[in-house]
């Protein structure tokens, strides 16, 4: 158990994002709310996984639209 706890402590990361400017990402979400994460990643020059983690830090999530779309 002691070894497990030591490894767990060493693997946690509480570092800020280095490549993604969080203010710019928040502005991008406000400007383009319907864009996919891979599109944001291309604009910022990072991976889609990096955008996913940054959006999670901003507590941004995509909510389902309850009303039916008009075709």
C-alpha positions as CSV (number, residue, x, y, z in Angstrom):
1,X,0.0,0.0,0.0
2,X,2.9,2.4,0.8
3,X,4.4,1.9,-2.7
4,X,1.0,2.6,-4.3
5,X,0.5,5.8,-2.4
6,X,4.1,7.0,-3.2
7,X,3.4,6.4,-6.9
8,X,0.1,8.1,-6.7
9,X,1.6,11.2,-5.2
10,X,4.3,11.4,-7.9
11,X,1.8,11.1,-10.8
12,X,-0.5,14.0,-10.0
13,X,0.0,17.2,-12.0
14,X,-1.1,20.6,-10.9
15,X,0.6,22.6,-13.5
16,X,-1.0,25.4,-15.7
17,X,-1.3,24.9,-19.4
18,X,1.9,26.0,-21.2
19,X,0.9,26.1,-24.8
20,X,-2.8,27.2,-24.6
21,X,-3.7,30.7,-23.5
22,X,-6.7,30.1,-21.3
23,X,-8.1,33.6,-21.9
24,X,-7.8,33.2,-25.7
25,X,-9.5,29.8,-25.4
26,X,-12.4,31.3,-23.5
27,X,-12.7,34.0,-26.1
28,X,-12.6,31.3,-28.9
29,X,-15.4,29.3,-27.2
30,X,-17.5,32.5,-26.9
31,X,-16.9,33.4,-30.6
32,X,-17.3,29.8,-32.0
33,X,-19.5,27.9,-29.6
34,X,-20.4,25.1,-32.1
35,X,-16.9,24.2,-33.2
36,X,-15.4,20.8,-32.7
37,X,-12.4,20.3,-30.4
38,X,-10.2,19.2,-33.3
39,X,-11.0,22.5,-35.1
40,X,-10.0,24.5,-32.0
41,X,-6.8,22.4,-31.7
42,X,-5.9,23.3,-35.3
43,X,-6.4,27.0,-34.6
44,X,-4.3,26.8,-31.4
45,X,-1.7,24.5,-32.9
46,X,-2.1,21.8,-30.2
47,X,-3.6,18.3,-30.0
48,X,-7.3,17.7,-29.6
49,X,-6.5,16.0,-26.2
50,X,-4.8,19.2,-25.1
51,X,-7.9,21.2,-26.0
52,X,-10.1,18.7,-24.1
53,X,-8.1,19.1,-20.9
54,X,-8.0,22.9,-21.3
55,X,-11.8,23.0,-21.7
56,X,-12.2,20.8,-18.7
57,X,-10.0,23.3,-16.7
58,X,-12.3,26.1,-17.8
59,X,-15.3,23.9,-16.9
60,X,-16.8,24.2,-20.4
61,X,-19.0,21.4,-21.6
62,X,-21.3,20.9,-24.5
63,X,-24.9,20.7,-23.4
64,X,-27.5,19.0,-25.5
65,X,-30.1,21.1,-27.2
66,X,-33.5,20.0,-25.9
67,X,-35.5,21.5,-28.7
68,X,-35.7,19.8,-32.1
69,X,-33.9,21.4,-34.9
70,X,-35.9,23.0,-37.8
71,X,-35.2,21.4,-41.2
